[in-house]
Amino acid sequence: MQELNQNAKQEKRTIRVTEGGQRIDAWLATMYPDLSRSRLQAMIKEGSVTVEGQVIKTSYETVNGDEITLWVEEPKQLQIQAQELPLTIAYEDTDLIVVDKPQGMVVHPAAGHHEHTLVNALLHHCKDLSGINGIIRPGIVHRIDKDTSGLLVVAKNDQAHIRLAETWKKHDIKRIYYAVVHGVVSEPGGVIDAAIGRHPRQRTKMAVEPKTGRSAVTNYKVLERFRNFTLLQLQLETGRTHQIRVHMAYLGHPVAGDPVYGPKKSKLPLNGQALHAKILGFPHPITGEYLEFESPLPGYFEQFLRFLRTNWE
């Protein structure tokens, strides 16, 4: 059941729980792929989500038969400044755009980064991004860190955004990264299956948290070994925040140049982690055709590999 509250410019959504026992924010995120879990948590805290007419907390566990009502604000008109910035486009059509993001570029505006982001550049380039994530993150379906380079897809309309979000929820995507990590990884490859959650003391960091974290799986394969470093290919089965960086640090092989999860003092010729989103594959959200893209290793990464081959073999 859905109706529109014209005065408040909110959409009323009502849904009944058929299988309870899950945190309400997690359950609603599954039911409504167009609403991120963080957005749902904010809505719950501001009283825009009720159970049987009562305001609840984010920790509320659903019960069979619960009637849940959400008041969802309509997307606001985009007001982020469009800026003419260099963009490397891997693919573009009327529904989506695949961008090869350079290291050092923030994906969307946030505290301390209101300009010169990927969103600012995209608004100048195509001017028609999905409005589902509001004025700050238009079109953004997934992200990669500021100092990670490589491929990501952006939605140009709401229908494409919703279907891409569903694809990401089902992990029906192919994401392969290249990374240089500290130490020599002895085995040829392996699987890291370790849940990731917010660090219990340092809230800006993530950590392996077996009891409270969310499932996270990373497959890795050794491509090249150096004296004190290893070049890895990593394929994600899930997409948790900082997943590769956390998992490799957990194994004792943090990503080279990582200022958060790696060594605090480093003399390596890097301005950020040596991590590159190399391959991205997914079904087109409208046509269903499988698309796959590969990004060449950027200059900073190739230069670092040459440095290791010359100085650290």
Summary of the structure (lengths in Angstrom):
residues: 313
radius of gyration: 20.9
end to end distance: 63.6
largest distance: 67.5
contacts: 966
relative contact order: 0.12
helix: 19%
strand: 31%
